[in-house]
Amino acid sequence: MVSTPSKITTITTNSGLQYLPKLGGSIKESSPNQELLPLTAKVNNLDHLEIGGWDVPGLVEKFGSPLYIVDEYTLRTACRQYREALKQYYPGESLVLYASKAWNSLAICALCGSEGLGIDVVSGGELYTALQAGVKSEKIYFHGNNKSVAELNLAIETDCIIVVDNWLELETLAALKKEQKEQLQNPTKIMIRLTPGIECHTHEYIRTGHLDSKFGFDPNQLNDVFAFISKQELLSFIGIHAHIGSQIFEIQPHQDLADVMVDAITTASVHNLSIKEINIGGGLGIRYTEADDPPSIETWVQKVSTAMVDACQSKQLPLPKLLCEPGRSIIGPACVTAYTVGSQKQIPEIRTYISVDGGMSDNPRPITYQSVYRAVVANKLSEPSTETVTIAGKHCESGDVLIKNANLPVTQPGDCLVVMTTGAYNYSMASNYNRVPRPAAVLVGNNEVNVILQRETYQDLLNQDILPERITMGVQ
Ligand code: PLP
């Protein structure tokens, strides 16, 4: 059980913006994806930011900097809101999968698993981690547009559900099953990923549902695909999957998806295949800045569920099991990254750079997608914002800027700068660029703080390095 924070006070921080959830604290009232800070955030009596009952500058002092801080209450709340809304608005069976590409690690997979969620994985490594976290294989769905034979074999052996993306994969899978017939006779469950031809307004790199996408079968291939599958005794077809993109605020494209998916039920029935499960993907956006206004988890689930029910009713079809696979909206708002402020450079009449001890290696989203974040100075919450500065990372790359034009109070070296909503696609996309060790991550909740990722050491950086002796001998 995660205890509800006793008192949630609204923070009006530095720039005068209210970053905190509405008062009340009931799970239904606040959708984590509509907040900039985790739901347990408050100002403590030191005038510091506190998350999950822990003083943020204090956590940095104890666990080092930079530090990912994950709030268990916010994470569990997001999981529960998805689950409960599906129960409320979808009369058929349903399952929420956590899209673990957003942050795949033992603790995060186990937390989502303990909330009753299944896990979506896209590589052998993510699959292995989810299994090691204790998630049952019957709740693991394996995606990916270029799965290797080794990955397919691992999926077959561990009995998870494979979301087949293309012809090569389908034929390879059928051949592998025939080869393994003697040892593994149980059919492997498969779904088919289709490209629904739906446009949505998000960054082109995270748009996946339009026809010009590397993922999935075109709808006009489905007849041939279903004809092939209907002849495969060792593949058990259970349904179809589509995902239209990520960080989406509109609901209409998700509603339109229902009709495309339900059309596929009719196509499958021509080949005597029944679609028991429909997976509508993830994609619900989150609030990275005060300008972002995504729908709540509950509203999103309500609308997509109703669209699916309506689409099935209009064709007089029974309701399939409805799956969705959110990633960003589950883990994104639950985490902040705390950095320590270092050097500053003032360029008169141009800008002031404030450098922190991390950057593009722990958060590659700004340099990759021009993503915008907000920050607060965690040890100066009541000080007014009097400066507009650019927060730069420490990497040898001019583009390594975390936030342009941040409104902050006057900062000094040693201050604790917290970048908000960093749970999704930060740690999972982190690198060791410039041989910077990746940060530690702590989980705060239940009156405890647990390290869930150890800080990498310089020795860790060398673990995969091999120095052939003949080269060592040449070093002068
Ligand atoms: N499912 C699939 C197939 C995806 O590719 C993604 C992300 O790109 C997701 C789910 C999760 O999307 P999001 O994190 O936006 O919820």
Residues whose N, C-alpha, C, O or C-beta is under 5 A from the ligand:
A	BS01	PLP	A99 A102 H143 H243 G245 S246 Q247 G281 G282 G283 L284 E325 P326 G327 R328 S329
